[in-house]
Amino acid sequence: MGIKGRGNNFSEVKAIQLIDLANSSIYNGRAQDARSLMIKTNIKILELLCQEKEEIENNQDDDFASSIKNLKTIPAVADKTITAIITEY
């Protein structure tokens, strides 16, 4: 299992320990149902945000390419002009 990504230095053992600690802290004390629901809701929100981020990053490349194509259709706009516009963007 192991947690991947920039800035994460968790080994699988540490990740399991962290999950175990989180599980034991969620279900202890008063208002455990409310805390559990909030944590589960926040996890779902984070998962959705990660999905949206990936979709946006994937679509940016397509949008960028189509923007360059559109710029090339303008009369008297050469590659140097497009390069200047992109660098200012």
SETORLO-64390 format. One record per residue: x, y, z of N, C-alpha, C, O in turn; residue number from 1. Coordinates in Angstrom, 1 decimal. Layout:
  n_east  n_north    n_up  ca_east  ca_north   ca_up  c_east  c_north    c_up  o_east  o_north    o_up  marmi
       X        Y       Z        X         Y       Z       X        Y       Z       X        Y       Z    NUM
...
***
This chain:
  n_east  n_north    n_up  ca_east  ca_north   ca_up  c_east  c_north    c_up  o_east  o_north    o_up  marmi
     0.9     -1.2     0.0      0.0       0.0     0.0     0.9      1.2     0.0     1.2      1.6    -1.1      1
     1.3      1.9     0.9      2.2       3.0     0.8     1.5      4.2     0.2     0.7      4.1    -0.7      2
     1.8      5.4     0.7      1.2       6.6     0.2     2.2      7.3    -0.7     3.3      7.5    -0.4      3
     1.7      7.6    -2.0      2.5       8.1    -3.0     2.2      9.6    -3.2     1.1     10.0    -2.9      4
     3.1     10.3    -3.7      2.9      11.7    -4.0     4.1     12.6    -3.5     4.9     12.1    -2.7      5
     4.1     13.7    -4.1      5.2      14.7    -3.7     5.0     15.1    -2.2     3.9     15.5    -1.8      6
     6.1     15.0    -1.5      6.1      15.5    -0.1     5.6     14.4     0.9     5.7     14.6     2.1      7
     5.1     13.3     0.4      4.7      12.2     1.4     5.9     11.2     1.5     6.3     10.6     0.5      8
     6.3     11.0     2.7      7.4      10.1     3.0     7.0      9.0     3.9     7.8      8.6     4.8      9
     5.8      8.5     3.8      5.2       7.5     4.6     5.6      6.1     4.1     5.4      5.9     2.9     10
     6.1      5.3     4.9      6.3       3.9     4.5     4.9      3.2     4.8     4.0      3.8     5.4     11
     4.8      2.0     4.3      3.5       1.3     4.5     3.3      1.1     6.0     2.1      1.2     6.5     12
     4.3      0.8     6.8      4.1       0.6     8.2     3.6      1.8     8.9     2.7      1.8     9.7     13
     4.2      3.0     8.6      3.8       4.2     9.2     2.4      4.6     8.7     1.6      5.1     9.5     14
     2.0      4.3     7.5      0.7       4.6     7.0    -0.3      3.7     7.8    -1.4      4.2     8.1     15
     0.0      2.5     8.0     -1.0       1.6     8.7    -1.1      2.1    10.2    -2.2      2.0    10.7     16
     0.0      2.5    10.8      0.0       3.0    12.2    -0.9      4.2    12.2    -1.7      4.4    13.2     17
    -0.7      5.1    11.2     -1.5       6.3    11.2    -3.0      6.0    11.1    -3.8      6.7    11.7     18
    -3.3      5.1    10.2     -4.7       4.7    10.0    -5.3      4.1    11.3    -6.4      4.4    11.7     19
    -4.5      3.2    11.9     -5.0       2.6    13.2    -5.2      3.7    14.3    -6.2      3.6    15.0     20
    -4.3      4.6    14.4     -4.5       5.7    15.3    -5.7      6.5    15.0    -6.5      6.9    15.9     21
    -5.9      6.8    13.7     -7.1       7.6    13.3    -8.4      6.8    13.7    -9.3      7.4    14.2     22
    -8.4      5.5    13.4     -9.6       4.7    13.7    -9.9      4.7    15.2   -11.0      4.8    15.6     23
    -8.9      4.5    16.0     -9.1       4.5    17.4    -9.5      5.8    18.0   -10.3      5.9    18.9     24
    -9.1      6.9    17.4     -9.5       8.2    17.9   -10.9      8.6    17.5   -11.5      9.4    18.2     25
   -11.3      8.1    16.3    -12.6       8.5    15.8   -13.7      7.9    16.7   -14.7      8.6    17.0     26
   -13.5      6.7    17.1    -14.6       6.0    17.8   -14.6      6.0    19.3   -15.2      5.1    19.9     27
   -13.9      6.9    19.9    -13.8       7.0    21.3   -14.4      8.3    21.8   -14.4      9.3    21.1     28
   -15.0      8.3    23.0    -15.6       9.5    23.6   -17.0      9.9    23.1   -17.6      9.1    22.4     29
   -17.4     11.0    23.6    -18.7      11.5    23.3   -18.8     12.0    21.8   -17.7     12.4    21.3     30
   -19.9     12.0    21.3    -20.2      12.5    19.9   -19.4     11.7    18.9   -19.0     12.3    17.8     31
   -19.1     10.5    19.1    -18.3       9.7    18.2   -19.0      9.5    16.9   -18.4      9.5    15.8     32
   -20.3      9.4    16.9    -21.1       9.3    15.6   -21.0     10.5    14.8   -20.8     10.4    13.6     33
   -21.1     11.7    15.4    -20.9      12.9    14.7   -19.5     13.1    14.1   -19.4     13.5    12.9     34
   -18.5     12.8    14.9    -17.1      12.9    14.4   -16.9     12.0    13.3   -16.2     12.3    12.3     35
   -17.4     10.8    13.4    -17.2       9.8    12.4   -17.8     10.2    11.1   -17.2     10.1    10.0     36
   -19.0     10.7    11.2    -19.7      11.2    10.0   -19.0     12.4     9.3   -18.9     12.4     8.1     37
   -18.5     13.3    10.1    -17.8      14.5     9.6   -16.5     14.0     8.9   -16.2     14.5     7.8     38
   -15.8     13.1     9.5    -14.5      12.6     8.9   -14.8     11.9     7.6   -14.1     12.1     6.6     39
   -15.8     11.0     7.6    -16.2      10.3     6.4   -16.6     11.3     5.3   -16.3     11.1     4.1     40
   -17.4     12.3     5.7    -17.8      13.3     4.7   -16.6     14.1     4.1   -16.6     14.3     2.9     41
   -15.7     14.5     5.0    -14.5      15.2     4.5   -13.7     14.3     3.6   -13.1     14.8     2.7     42
   -13.6     13.1     3.9    -12.8      12.1     3.0   -13.5     12.1     1.6   -12.8     12.1     0.6     43
   -14.8     12.0     1.6    -15.5      12.0     0.3   -15.3     13.3    -0.5   -15.1     13.3    -1.7     44
   -15.3     14.4     0.3    -15.1      15.7    -0.4   -13.7     15.8    -1.0   -13.5     16.2    -2.1     45
   -12.7     15.3    -0.2    -11.3      15.3    -0.7   -11.1     14.4    -1.9   -10.4     14.8    -2.8     46
   -11.8     13.3    -1.9    -11.7      12.4    -3.0   -12.3     13.1    -4.3   -11.7     13.0    -5.4     47
   -13.4     13.7    -4.1    -14.1      14.4    -5.2   -13.2     15.6    -5.7   -13.1     15.8    -6.9     48
   -12.6     16.3    -4.8    -11.7      17.4    -5.2   -10.5     16.9    -6.0   -10.1     17.5    -7.0     49
   -10.0     15.8    -5.6     -8.8      15.2    -6.3    -9.2     14.7    -7.7    -8.5     14.9    -8.6     50
   -10.4     14.2    -7.8    -10.9      13.8    -9.2   -11.1     15.0   -10.0   -10.7     15.0   -11.2     51
   -11.7     16.1    -9.5    -11.9      17.3   -10.3   -10.6     17.9   -10.7   -10.4     18.4   -11.8     52
    -9.6     17.9    -9.8     -8.3      18.4   -10.1    -7.6     17.7   -11.3    -7.1     18.3   -12.2     53
    -7.7     16.3   -11.2     -7.2      15.5   -12.3    -7.9     15.8   -13.6    -7.2     15.9   -14.7     54
    -9.2     16.0   -13.6    -10.0      16.3   -14.8    -9.6     17.6   -15.4    -9.4     17.8   -16.6     55
    -9.4     18.6   -14.5     -9.0      20.0   -15.0    -7.6     19.9   -15.6    -7.4     20.5   -16.6     56
    -6.7     19.2   -14.9     -5.3      19.1   -15.4    -5.3     18.4   -16.8    -4.5     18.8   -17.7     57
    -6.1     17.4   -17.0     -6.2      16.7   -18.3    -6.8     17.6   -19.4    -6.4     17.5   -20.5     58
    -7.8     18.4   -19.0     -8.5      19.2   -20.0    -7.6     20.4   -20.3    -7.8     21.0   -21.4     59
    -6.7     20.9   -19.5     -5.9      22.1   -19.8    -5.1     21.9   -21.0    -5.0     22.8   -21.8     60
    -4.5     20.7   -21.2     -3.7      20.4   -22.3    -4.5     20.6   -23.6    -4.1     21.1   -24.6     61
    -5.7     20.0   -23.6     -6.6      20.1   -24.8    -7.0     21.5   -25.0    -7.0     22.0   -26.2     62
    -7.4     22.3   -24.0     -7.8      23.7   -24.2    -6.6     24.5   -24.7    -6.8     25.4   -25.6     63
    -5.4     24.2   -24.2     -4.3      25.0   -24.6    -4.0     24.7   -26.1    -3.7     25.7   -26.9     64
    -4.1     23.5   -26.5     -3.8      23.1   -28.0    -4.9     23.8   -28.9    -4.6     24.3   -29.9     65
    -6.1     23.8   -28.4     -7.2      24.4   -29.2    -7.1     25.9   -29.3    -7.4     26.5   -30.3     66
    -6.5     26.5   -28.2     -6.3      27.9   -28.2    -5.2     28.3   -29.2    -5.4     29.3   -29.9     67
    -4.2     27.5   -29.3     -3.1      27.8   -30.3    -3.7     27.7   -31.7    -3.4     28.5   -32.6     68
    -4.5     26.6   -31.9     -5.1      26.5   -33.2    -6.0     27.7   -33.6    -5.9     28.1   -34.7     69
    -6.8     28.1   -32.6     -7.6      29.3   -32.9    -6.8     30.6   -33.2    -7.2     31.3   -34.1     70
    -5.7     30.7   -32.5     -4.8      31.9   -32.8    -4.2     31.8   -34.2    -4.1     32.9   -34.8     71
    -3.9     30.6   -34.6     -3.3      30.5   -36.0    -4.3     30.8   -37.1    -3.9     31.1   -38.2     72
    -5.6     30.8   -36.8     -6.6      31.2   -37.8    -6.7     32.7   -38.0    -7.4     33.1   -39.0     73
    -6.2     33.5   -37.1     -6.3      34.9   -37.3    -5.2     35.4   -38.3    -4.1     35.0   -38.2     74
    -5.7     36.1   -39.3     -4.8      36.6   -40.4    -3.6     37.4   -39.8    -3.9     38.2   -38.8     75
    -2.4     37.3   -40.3     -1.3      38.1   -39.9    -0.7     37.7   -38.5     0.1     38.4   -37.9     76
    -1.2     36.6   -37.9     -0.7      36.1   -36.6     0.2     35.0   -36.9    -0.2     33.9   -37.3     77
     1.5     35.2   -36.6      2.5      34.2   -36.9     2.9     33.4   -35.6     2.4     33.8   -34.5     78
     3.8     32.5   -35.7      4.2      31.7   -34.6     4.9     32.6   -33.5     4.7     32.3   -32.3     79
     5.6     33.6   -33.9      6.3      34.5   -33.0     5.2     35.3   -32.2     5.4     35.5   -31.0     80
     4.2     35.7   -32.8      3.1      36.4   -32.1     2.4     35.5   -31.1     2.2     35.9   -30.0     81
     2.2     34.3   -31.5      1.5      33.3   -30.6     2.4     33.0   -29.4     2.0     32.9   -28.3     82
     3.7     32.9   -29.7      4.7      32.6   -28.6     4.7     33.8   -27.6     4.7     33.6   -26.4     83
     4.6     35.0   -28.1      4.6      36.2   -27.3     3.3     36.2   -26.4     3.4     36.6   -25.2     84
     2.2     35.9   -27.0      0.9      35.9   -26.3     1.0     34.8   -25.2     0.5     35.0   -24.1     85
     1.5     33.6   -25.5      1.5      32.5   -24.6     2.4     32.9   -23.4     2.1     32.6   -22.3     86
     3.6     33.5   -23.7      4.5      33.8   -22.6     3.9     34.9   -21.7     4.3     34.9   -20.5     87
     3.1     35.8   -22.2      2.4      36.8   -21.3     1.3     36.2   -20.6     0.9     36.7   -19.5     88
     0.7     35.1   -21.0     -0.4      34.4   -20.4     0.1     33.7   -19.1    -0.7     33.1   -18.4     89
***
